């Protein structure tokens, strides 16, 4: 309790900042619903808020996006994570979250210099022939500067903003408290698993704070792809790279959004789209480790129709079992097998209250809707959007690793169509998926999996006598325990405890009143203001108990 109070006091300044921004935006659409838009506008003039009239007229998704923007790096990153949750939020929310651009005013290079020299262990002039003081890009976590090594090699310096970790740590503590309260108090929010979302966001953001982790991700992808996929990954200069600074090869190429330059350079746009898709498919389907945000801003086009990928801060991971499930899902959708698709989606979701029969019927209708189209006429983005809408209707929530995968597929499809309007990810993926399915059922692969299962069964059988002996010994000693974990039972126990406390206080208060009334009739003894002292004090305690009861009931009623 003392440690929690210390944390609250430590974060008090940040709490005040967050509260002022939330109040300024009227806490979503409640400003207009409650009719306090005028009051908010007057308060804004007194507190010197700018453009308050604009805040009042924003809809809920716009308000949330603006709040996240003003709350700073942690919340901008949270919004970008929420933009991947196409299984939770409707398209108009996703559209607003996707507007959260990680562009902020740059920090003067002089303010970064001492941190850079501390990280490289010497003067900047000892390691670099030149450093451009003007940044190439500035984001909420880091900013990028171009430089030349002593041998003239062009590189980029990615520098983490000073003092950022302290702010992010405070924000993460607050988000964890908010998620704890929301999951207990709101059944509607509880189904979104806010604690799990914040836990995974916490892990993701902490990894992104470590700029060396991005380089490790890049090298792993480069190793997996090798030289066969015509994709270049920047070289990392590890002698100058650490948690707050990474130094990578500067890649000179055509920016992924400059299609006109691609045409002028005589590059083959269709071939570029196919090579990019093939590389990402390899990362996902075979390696299980992939670039999770392959949008045009993270891609450059090089001579000989090659590509370069940068910014491996956001990567996805898939286990072997999950990759098999993804391949089966794609195979089922491409080959119009709704039962297989329904089975996989049900396995992925933890909603035990789903009506499986209705879900299967809806998925069959979904698959039939697209089965009338030829493969070349299918649109992956539209199909995935409709599938996510179906999942939201049935309150099915996908695991975070799969949500990131679906987002990567949609982004990849967008990149391919940006390069070549006739490019279709599903057409490209169909033979690739069939090849992987055939690979899965090759005799040697089946034998390998069977051998692994046999080894597992053998280990289980070997350890069975020992485990049974422990079990029997524990039961003889009376140490046999069964733990039953009922979800949210603590919530109801707390409510029962609170009700019993109020009932007890009510009985005690009534006893004080009765006892004090009796005491008032007894003559003699000390007095206060001419009233018997014990009776007077009894009524004071009774009044305090009554006030406590009223406040407790009012607070409980306001929460529900």
C-alpha positions as a printed NumPy array, in Angstrom:
array([[  0.   ,   0.   ,   0.   ],
       [  2.811,   2.42 ,   0.939],
       [  4.673,   1.625,  -2.285],
       [  1.526,   2.238,  -4.344],
       [  0.973,   5.587,  -2.571],
       [  4.59 ,   6.482,  -3.322],
       [  4.073,   5.693,  -7.022],
       [  0.925,   7.833,  -7.127],
       [  2.754,  10.743,  -5.511],
       [  5.709,  10.293,  -7.854],
       [  3.441,  10.419, -10.924],
       [  1.287,  13.275,  -9.64 ],
       [  2.675,  15.81 , -12.11 ],
       [  2.007,  13.531, -15.063],
       [ -1.482,  12.753, -13.73 ],
       [ -2.216,  16.479, -13.68 ],
       [ -1.047,  16.853, -17.295],
       [ -3.204,  13.94 , -18.44 ],
       [ -6.256,  15.136, -16.5  ],
       [ -6.034,  18.658, -17.933],
       [ -5.914,  17.317, -21.515],
       [ -8.839,  14.957, -20.914],
       [-10.916,  17.762, -19.378],
       [-10.064,  20.089, -22.239],
       [-11.497,  17.593, -24.723],
       [-14.646,  17.113, -22.672],
       [-14.057,  13.366, -22.18 ],
       [-15.278,  12.304, -25.576],
       [-18.794,  12.863, -26.848],
       [-20.166,  13.479, -23.35 ],
       [-19.61 ,  17.22 , -23.859],
       [-22.467,  17.485, -26.321],
       [-24.571,  14.73 , -24.718],
       [-24.498,  16.474, -21.332],
       [-24.975,  19.896, -22.888],
       [-21.826,  21.386, -21.37 ],
       [-20.221,  22.562, -24.578],
       [-20.817,  26.217, -23.644],
       [-19.382,  25.691, -20.172],
       [-16.297,  24.028, -21.665],
       [-15.859,  26.907, -24.07 ],
       [-15.992,  29.483, -21.228],
       [-13.568,  27.446, -19.146],
       [-11.215,  27.29 , -22.098],
       [-11.182,  31.081, -22.415],
       [-10.412,  31.471, -18.709],
       [ -7.636,  28.823, -18.86 ],
       [ -6.336,  30.142, -22.23 ],
       [ -7.042,  26.969, -24.192],
       [ -6.796,  27.523, -27.921],
       [ -9.418,  26.503, -30.489],
       [-11.827,  25.234, -27.802],
       [-14.807,  25.642, -30.145],
       [-13.119,  23.069, -32.381],
       [-12.882,  20.552, -29.505],
       [-16.631,  20.734, -28.874],
       [-17.499,  19.846, -32.486],
       [-15.218,  16.807, -32.799],
       [-16.761,  13.332, -32.836],
       [-15.591,  10.631, -30.414],
       [-12.864,   8.982, -32.576],
       [-11.428,  12.42 , -33.419],
       [-11.375,  13.423, -29.745],
       [ -9.595,  10.224, -28.762],
       [ -7.002,  10.699, -31.499],
       [ -6.367,  14.343, -30.518],
       [ -6.053,  13.393, -26.844],
       [ -3.518,  10.68 , -27.695],
       [ -1.532,  13.161, -29.814],
       [ -1.306,  15.71 , -27.005],
       [ -0.489,  13.134, -24.326],
       [  2.83 ,  12.445, -26.01 ],
       [  5.047,   9.535, -27.121],
       [  3.596,   6.748, -24.983],
       [  0.022,   7.45 , -25.991],
       [  0.871,   8.043, -29.651],
       [  2.461,   4.589, -29.68 ],
       [ -0.603,   3.174, -27.903],
       [ -2.815,   4.688, -30.607],
       [ -0.65 ,   3.113, -33.305],
       [ -1.031,  -0.265, -31.578],
       [ -4.809,   0.264, -31.369],
       [ -4.777,   0.975, -35.114],
       [ -3.734,  -2.654, -35.597],
       [ -6.716,  -3.944, -33.589],
       [ -9.047,  -4.236, -36.543],
       [-10.813,  -7.02 , -34.637],
       [-11.832,  -4.619, -31.844],
       [-12.548,  -1.245, -33.428],
       [-14.83 ,  -0.186, -36.254],
       [-13.219,   1.249, -39.418],
       [-13.879,   4.932, -38.497],
       [-11.9  ,   4.443, -35.251],
       [ -9.085,   2.653, -37.101],
       [ -8.976,   5.486, -39.653],
       [ -8.448,   8.04 , -36.865],
       [ -5.822,   5.945, -35.081],
       [ -3.921,   5.587, -38.361],
       [ -3.653,   9.392, -38.527],
       [ -1.429,   9.342, -35.454],
       [  1.774,  10.366, -37.132],
       [  4.979,   9.859, -35.241],
       [  6.249,  13.285, -36.352],
       [  7.221,  15.815, -33.681],
       [  9.404,  18.948, -33.657],
       [ 13.092,  17.947, -33.679],
       [ 15.424,  18.532, -30.76 ],
       [ 18.403,  20.809, -31.554],
       [ 21.448,  18.666, -32.256],
       [ 23.426,  20.52 , -29.571],
       [ 20.987,  19.148, -26.952],
       [ 21.747,  15.603, -28.13 ],
       [ 25.503,  15.97 , -28.395],
       [ 26.436,  15.167, -24.777],
       [ 24.293,  12.001, -24.812],
       [ 25.805,  10.86 , -28.14 ],
       [ 29.371,  11.352, -26.904],
       [ 28.557,   9.538, -23.675],
       [ 27.239,   6.581, -25.675],
       [ 30.135,   6.342, -28.145],
       [ 32.727,   6.951, -25.449],
       [ 34.465,   9.982, -26.883],
       [ 34.209,  13.157, -28.919],
       [ 31.963,  12.964, -31.958],
       [ 34.854,  14.231, -34.116],
       [ 36.884,  11.137, -33.192],
       [ 34.399,   8.8  , -34.869],
       [ 32.71 ,  10.816, -37.615],
       [ 34.107,  12.937, -40.427],
       [ 30.887,  14.944, -40.569],
       [ 27.408,  14.96 , -39.009],
       [ 24.433,  16.781, -40.502],
       [ 22.94 ,  18.932, -37.733],
       [ 19.551,  18.973, -39.506],
       [ 17.597,  15.733, -38.933],
       [ 16.313,  13.559, -41.769],
       [ 13.313,  12.658, -39.598],
       [ 12.081,  13.329, -36.065],
       [  9.72 ,  10.972, -34.242],
       [  8.441,  10.679, -30.679],
       [ 11.046,   8.079, -29.66 ],
       [ 14.083,   9.119, -31.676],
       [ 15.338,  11.33 , -34.473],
       [ 17.637,  10.514, -37.379],
       [ 20.705,  12.395, -38.642],
       [ 22.929,  11.629, -41.611],
       [ 26.679,  11.349, -40.992],
       [ 29.955,  10.199, -42.543],
       [ 32.341,   7.787, -40.889],
       [ 36.044,   8.59 , -40.892],
       [ 36.508,   6.479, -44.033],
       [ 33.755,   8.438, -45.822],
       [ 31.023,   5.772, -45.496],
       [ 27.577,   7.406, -45.28 ],
       [ 25.563,   6.287, -42.243],
       [ 22.521,   7.366, -40.266],
       [ 22.478,   8.06 , -36.524],
       [ 19.224,   7.139, -34.806],
       [ 19.25 ,   8.946, -31.46 ],
       [ 16.774,   8.397, -28.636],
       [ 15.31 ,  11.55 , -27.12 ],
       [ 16.882,  12.458, -23.763],
       [ 14.792,  11.949, -20.614],
       [ 12.216,   9.886, -22.488],
       [ 12.364,   6.75 , -20.341],
       [ 11.223,   8.568, -17.166],
       [  8.071,   9.931, -18.869],
       [  7.248,   6.585, -20.492],
       [  7.731,   4.676, -17.219],
       [  5.241,   7.001, -15.482],
       [  2.748,   6.672, -18.354],
       [  2.992,   2.873, -18.327],
       [  2.326,   2.75 , -14.564],
       [ -0.759,   4.92 , -15.031],
       [ -2.014,   2.845, -17.976],
       [ -1.639,  -0.339, -15.936],
       [ -3.726,   1.162, -13.103],
       [ -6.377,   2.346, -15.566],
       [ -6.53 ,  -1.127, -17.158],
       [ -6.861,  -2.783, -13.724],
       [ -9.774,  -0.524, -12.768],
       [-11.452,  -0.789, -16.189],
       [-11.335,  -4.587, -16.205],
       [-12.935,  -4.76 , -12.747],
       [-15.504,  -2.003, -13.088],
       [-16.698,  -2.304, -16.691],
       [-17.961,  -5.605, -18.148],
       [-18.107,  -3.965, -21.6  ],
       [-14.451,  -2.93 , -21.489],
       [-13.479,  -6.218, -19.829],
       [-14.202,  -8.21 , -23.004],
       [-11.442,  -6.246, -24.772],
       [ -8.89 ,  -7.602, -22.257],
       [ -7.406,  -4.167, -21.427],
       [ -4.814,  -5.604, -19.024],
       [ -3.502,  -7.939, -21.72 ],
       [ -3.411,  -5.131, -24.303],
       [ -1.471,  -2.862, -21.916],
       [  0.873,  -5.736, -20.957],
       [  1.768,  -6.386, -24.577],
       [  1.993,  -2.665, -25.299],
       [  4.361,  -2.332, -22.328],
       [  6.621,  -5.049, -23.764],
       [  6.491,  -3.584, -27.27 ],
       [  7.299,  -0.054, -26.138],
       [ 10.16 ,  -1.135, -23.895],
       [ 11.659,  -3.057, -26.828],
       [ 11.306,   0.029, -29.025],
       [ 13.147,   2.142, -26.444],
       [ 16.156,  -0.128, -26.948],
       [ 17.496,   1.048, -30.309],
       [ 19.945,  -1.856, -30.398],
       [ 16.985,  -4.272, -30.472],
       [ 15.879,  -2.788, -33.809],
       [ 19.306,  -3.613, -35.234],
       [ 19.161,  -7.166, -33.925],
       [ 15.783,  -7.558, -35.64 ],
       [ 17.203,  -6.231, -38.91 ],
       [ 20.155,  -8.617, -38.828],
       [ 17.916, -11.588, -38.09 ],
       [ 15.707, -10.784, -41.098],
       [ 18.779, -10.255, -43.287],
       [ 20.146, -13.658, -42.242],
       [ 16.816, -15.395, -42.9  ],
       [ 16.373, -13.886, -46.365],
       [ 19.972, -14.262, -47.491],
       [ 20.769, -13.122, -51.04 ],
       [ 17.892, -14.854, -52.801],
       [ 15.074, -12.341, -52.335],
       [ 16.528,  -9.12 , -53.811],
       [ 15.92 ,  -7.256, -50.539],
       [ 18.638,  -5.17 , -48.909],
       [ 18.759,  -4.645, -45.144],
       [ 20.984,  -1.84 , -43.736],
       [ 24.338,  -2.881, -42.263],
       [ 24.687,  -2.2  , -38.517],
       [ 27.856,  -0.648, -37.071],
       [ 27.837,  -2.39 , -33.715],
       [ 30.929,  -0.662, -32.327],
       [ 28.904,   2.572, -32.228],
       [ 25.469,   1.091, -31.434],
       [ 23.787,   0.871, -28.025],
       [ 20.47 ,   1.286, -26.247],
       [ 20.153,   5.045, -26.931],
       [ 21.974,   5.238, -30.277],
       [ 22.214,   3.022, -33.313],
       [ 24.372,   3.589, -36.376],
       [ 23.29 ,   1.97 , -39.636],
       [ 24.21 ,   2.086, -43.29 ],
       [ 22.645,   4.99 , -45.182],
       [ 20.702,   3.619, -48.152],
       [ 20.428,   5.802, -51.234],
       [ 17.348,   4.864, -53.209],
       [ 13.955,   5.935, -54.485],
       [ 11.494,   6.536, -51.665],
       [  8.643,   4.025, -51.511],
       [  6.001,   6.708, -52.15 ],
       [  7.698,   8.2  , -55.228],
       [  6.133,   6.109, -58.008],
       [  6.977,   8.736, -60.642],
       [ 10.684,   8.378, -59.857],
       [ 10.319,   4.598, -60.233],
       [  8.918,   5.131, -63.728],
       [ 11.679,   7.596, -64.655],
       [ 14.344,   5.162, -63.423],
       [ 12.931,   2.47 , -65.728],
       [ 12.247,   0.018, -62.897],
       [  9.679,  -2.748, -63.282],
       [  6.868,  -1.889, -60.852],
       [  5.203,  -5.294, -61.129],
       [  8.475,  -7.095, -60.422],
       [  9.157,  -4.829, -57.429],
       [  5.694,  -5.608, -55.999],
       [  6.202,  -9.358, -56.48 ],
       [  9.665,  -9.343, -54.914],
       [  8.449,  -7.348, -51.905],
       [  5.482,  -9.673, -51.42 ],
       [  7.649, -12.779, -51.821],
       [ 10.096, -11.55 , -49.175],
       [  7.36 , -10.75 , -46.648],
       [  5.61 , -14.078, -47.362],
       [  8.898, -15.855, -46.68 ],
       [  9.303, -13.96 , -43.393],
       [  5.771, -14.855, -42.272],
       [  5.189, -18.353, -43.592],
       [  8.625, -19.918, -43.237],
       [ 10.636, -17.914, -40.691],
       [  7.86 , -16.752, -38.346],
       [  9.715, -13.463, -37.85 ],
       [  8.644, -10.579, -40.047],
       [  8.595,  -6.828, -40.63 ],
       [  5.196,  -5.901, -39.182],
       [  4.848,  -2.528, -40.9  ],
       [  5.925,  -2.852, -44.574],
       [  4.328,   0.415, -45.728],
       [  5.871,   2.564, -48.51 ],
       [  7.613,   4.848, -45.993],
       [  9.777,   1.927, -44.841],
       [ 10.763,   0.817, -48.349],
       [ 13.275,   2.126, -50.917],
       [ 13.657,   0.997, -54.538],
       [ 17.154,   0.297, -55.81 ],
       [ 18.731,  -0.356, -59.222],
       [ 18.207,  -3.791, -60.809],
       [ 14.658,  -3.89 , -59.412],
       [ 15.785,  -4.54 , -55.846],
       [ 14.241,  -3.217, -52.636],
       [ 15.562,  -2.019, -49.297],
       [ 13.601,  -2.291, -46.042],
       [ 14.275,  -0.096, -43.025],
       [ 12.911,   0.48 , -39.509],
       [ 12.585,  -2.92 , -37.864],
       [ 11.3  ,  -1.464, -34.588],
       [  7.968,  -3.276, -35.049],
       [  8.306,  -6.96 , -35.844],
       [  5.918,  -9.906, -35.568],
       [  6.625, -13.404, -34.304],
       [  4.735, -16.596, -35.092],
       [  5.277, -20.042, -33.621],
       [  5.365, -23.071, -35.916],
       [  1.868, -24.131, -34.819],
       [  0.536, -20.636, -35.473],
       [  2.109, -20.579, -38.935],
       [  0.358, -23.86 , -39.736],
       [ -2.947, -22.337, -38.609],
       [ -2.41 , -19.224, -40.742],
       [ -1.635, -21.321, -43.811],
       [ -4.758, -23.414, -43.184],
       [ -6.875, -20.277, -42.828],
       [ -5.58 , -18.797, -46.081],
       [ -5.999, -22.14 , -47.819],
       [ -9.57 , -22.407, -46.557],
       [-10.436, -18.882, -47.69 ],
       [ -8.829, -19.269, -51.112],
       [-10.36 , -22.69 , -51.73 ],
       [-13.782, -21.863, -50.228],
       [-13.777, -24.17 , -47.205],
       [-15.915, -22.278, -44.621],
       [-15.947, -25.074, -42.013],
       [-12.128, -25.058, -41.822],
       [-12.102, -21.241, -41.53 ],
       [-14.748, -21.311, -38.751],
       [-12.854, -23.973, -36.78 ],
       [ -9.627, -21.969, -36.856],
       [-11.315, -18.695, -35.845],
       [-13.066, -20.411, -32.935],
       [ -9.758, -21.915, -31.793],
       [ -8.146, -18.49 , -31.855],
       [-10.834, -16.758, -29.818],
       [-11.41 , -17.293, -26.082],
       [-15.104, -16.39 , -26.211],
       [-16.836, -19.532, -24.935],
       [-20.278, -17.974, -25.341],
       [-20.128, -17.865, -29.133],
       [-22.932, -19.671, -30.923],
       [-20.824, -21.964, -33.115],
       [-23.701, -22.845, -35.428],
       [-24.551, -19.194, -36.134],
       [-20.85 , -18.362, -36.549],
       [-20.381, -21.185, -39.068],
       [-23.456, -20.046, -41.028],
       [-22.147, -16.453, -41.132],
       [-18.683, -17.588, -42.214],
       [-20.201, -19.767, -44.937],
       [-22.114, -16.718, -46.185],
       [-18.887, -14.711, -46.042],
       [-16.938, -17.329, -48.007],
       [-19.779, -17.766, -50.514],
       [-19.849, -13.994, -51.041],
       [-16.27 , -14.082, -52.292],
       [-16.406, -17.513, -53.946],
       [-18.398, -16.055, -56.83 ],
       [-15.379, -13.901, -57.705],
       [-12.353, -15.135, -59.54 ],
       [ -9.101, -15.035, -57.624],
       [ -7.829, -12.049, -59.598],
       [-10.96 , -10.048, -58.656],
       [-10.601, -10.683, -54.92 ],
       [ -9.421,  -7.765, -52.796],
       [ -7.502,  -8.842, -49.692],
       [ -8.12 ,  -5.57 , -47.854],
       [-11.886,  -5.686, -48.416],
       [-12.035,  -9.367, -47.512],
       [-10.074,  -8.892, -44.275],
       [-12.16 ,  -5.835, -43.353],
       [-15.37 ,  -7.839, -43.79 ],
       [-13.91 , -10.74 , -41.823],
       [-12.978,  -8.438, -38.921],
       [-16.502,  -6.963, -38.949],
       [-17.878, -10.521, -38.706],
       [-15.589, -11.235, -35.731],
       [-16.697,  -8.028, -33.982],
       [-20.353,  -9.009, -34.486],
       [-19.677, -12.331, -32.74 ],
       [-17.455, -10.7  , -30.09 ],
       [-14.476, -12.795, -31.132],
       [-11.134, -11.263, -30.182],
       [ -8.   , -12.457, -31.917],
       [ -4.667, -12.978, -30.133],
       [ -2.361,  -9.941, -30.556],
       [  0.183, -11.808, -32.704],
       [ -2.526, -12.581, -35.261],
       [ -3.903,  -9.045, -35.258],
       [ -0.417,  -7.762, -36.095],
       [ -0.168, -10.363, -38.85 ],
       [ -3.478,  -9.319, -40.435],
       [ -2.388,  -5.686, -40.284],
       [  0.892,  -6.632, -41.992],
       [ -1.   ,  -8.476, -44.753],
       [ -3.272,  -5.479, -45.357],
       [ -0.271,  -3.116, -45.413],
       [  1.571,  -5.441, -47.803],
       [ -1.461,  -5.559, -50.108],
       [ -1.58 ,  -1.75 , -50.065],
       [  2.122,  -1.516, -50.929],
       [  1.707,  -3.951, -53.841],
       [ -1.279,  -2.068, -55.274],
       [  0.544,   1.241, -54.764],
       [  3.306,  -0.027, -57.016],
       [  1.113,  -1.95 , -59.435],
       [ -2.675,  -1.309, -59.448],
       [ -3.185,  -4.778, -60.948],
       [ -1.22 ,  -6.544, -58.205],
       [ -3.312,  -8.953, -56.114],
       [ -1.803, -10.395, -52.954],
       [ -4.217, -13.348, -52.916],
       [ -3.346, -14.323, -56.505],
       [  0.319, -14.152, -55.582],
       [ -0.175, -16.031, -52.288],
       [ -2.348, -18.848, -53.676],
       [  0.419, -20.987, -55.255],
       [  2.749, -20.115, -52.373],
       [  0.121, -21.331, -49.864],
       [ -0.516, -24.55 , -51.803],
       [  3.223, -25.197, -51.957],
       [  3.508, -24.809, -48.177],
       [  0.481, -27.082, -47.666],
       [  2.109, -29.75 , -49.855],
       [  5.366, -29.261, -47.974],
       [  3.549, -29.837, -44.686],
       [  2.392, -33.31 , -45.794],
       [  5.65 , -34.598, -47.238],
       [  6.535, -37.991, -45.681],
       [  9.738, -36.751, -44.046],
       [  7.944, -33.732, -42.491],
       [  5.154, -35.971, -41.148],
       [  7.774, -38.382, -39.836],
       [  9.641, -35.565, -38.114],
       [  6.48 , -34.273, -36.413],
       [  5.446, -37.801, -35.479],
       [  8.866, -38.425, -33.946],
       [  8.574, -35.234, -31.867],
       [  5.147, -36.326, -30.595],
       [  6.439, -39.8  , -29.808],
       [  9.335, -38.332, -27.823],
       [  6.892, -36.141, -25.882],
       [  4.648, -39.125, -25.126],
       [  7.672, -41.192, -24.091],
       [  8.835, -38.418, -21.734],
       [  5.336, -38.246, -20.254],
       [  5.145, -42.02 , -19.729],
       [  8.653, -42.101, -18.24 ],
       [  7.83 , -39.402, -15.694],
       [  4.365, -40.812, -14.895],
       [  5.452, -43.193, -12.051],
       [  7.403, -40.402, -10.375],
       [  4.497, -37.958, -10.669],
       [  2.025, -40.553,  -9.321],
       [  4.345, -41.268,  -6.378],
       [  4.458, -37.529,  -5.559],
       [  0.686, -37.307,  -5.845],
       [  0.098, -40.278,  -3.493],
       [  2.66 , -38.984,  -0.976],
       [  1.032, -35.535,  -0.978],
       [ -2.447, -37.02 ,  -0.377],
       [ -1.148, -39.182,   2.503],
       [  0.445, -36.151,   4.152],
       [ -2.726, -34.106,   3.74 ],
       [ -0.906, -31.699,   1.428],
       [ -3.049, -32.388,  -1.623],
       [ -4.521, -29.098,  -2.836],
       [ -6.92 , -28.123,  -5.569],
       [ -6.862, -24.495,  -6.702],
       [ -9.983, -23.201,  -8.447],
       [ -9.614, -19.859, -10.155],
       [-12.971, -18.26 , -10.934],
       [-12.553, -15.265, -13.231],
       [-13.421, -11.942, -11.542],
       [-14.324, -13.711,  -8.249],
       [-12.185, -11.149,  -6.398],
       [-14.474,  -8.44 ,  -7.727],
       [-17.586, -10.007,  -6.192],
       [-15.765, -10.878,  -2.961],
       [-14.761,  -7.218,  -2.692],
       [-18.349,  -6.107,  -3.271],
       [-19.614,  -8.547,  -0.608],
       [-16.944,  -7.363,   1.823],
       [-17.945,  -3.735,   1.196],
       [-21.642,  -4.542,   1.794],
       [-20.839,  -6.373,   5.044],
       [-18.711,  -3.419,   6.192],
       [-21.591,  -1.019,   5.564],
       [-24.033,  -3.311,   7.354],
       [-21.695,  -3.582,  10.339],
       [-21.219,   0.19 ,  10.455],
       [-25.011,   0.641,  10.303],
       [-25.512,  -1.689,  13.283],
       [-22.743,   0.067,  15.251],
       [-24.197,   3.494,  14.418],
       [-27.666,   2.377,  15.575],
       [-26.135,   1.025,  18.801],
       [-24.414,   4.367,  19.407],
       [-27.671,   6.219,  18.915],
       [-29.619,   3.916,  21.29 ],
       [-26.823,   3.836,  23.862],
       [-26.379,   7.598,  23.761],
       [-30.13 ,   8.152,  24.184],
       [-30.099,   5.944,  27.285],
       [-27.003,   7.718,  28.642],
       [-28.688,  11.119,  28.218],
       [-31.351,  10.135,  30.806],
       [-28.757,   9.291,  33.483],
       [-27.956,  12.157,  35.859],
       [-24.462,  12.883,  37.142],
       [-21.056,  12.395,  35.627],
       [-19.046,  14.736,  33.34 ],
       [-20.887,  17.069,  31.009],
       [-20.169,  18.917,  27.747],
       [-22.21 ,  22.065,  27.137],
       [-24.542,  20.895,  29.944],
       [-25.119,  17.54 ,  28.215],
       [-23.839,  14.229,  29.614],
       [-20.428,  13.722,  28.042],
       [-20.851,  10.06 ,  27.069],
       [-24.189,  10.735,  25.403],
       [-22.775,  13.761,  23.553],
       [-19.736,  11.816,  22.257],
       [-21.958,   8.879,  21.307],
       [-24.112,  11.094,  19.101],
       [-20.964,  12.608,  17.52 ],
       [-19.662,   9.116,  16.644],
       [-23.118,   8.118,  15.39 ],
       [-23.24 ,  11.206,  13.154],
       [-19.772,  10.4  ,  11.75 ],
       [-20.842,   6.803,  11.092],
       [-23.984,   8.005,   9.324],
       [-22.008,  10.37 ,   7.107],
       [-19.579,   7.551,   6.238],
       [-22.494,   5.293,   5.299],
       [-24.086,   7.942,   3.077],
       [-20.781,   8.676,   1.299],
       [-20.063,   4.963,   0.83 ],
       [-23.495,   4.291,  -0.681],
       [-23.266,   7.384,  -2.904],
       [-19.842,   6.373,  -4.242],
       [-21.035,   2.807,  -4.894],
       [-24.104,   4.075,  -6.719],
       [-22.109,   6.51 ,  -8.853],
       [-19.765,   3.712,  -9.981],
       [-22.647,   1.534, -11.141]])
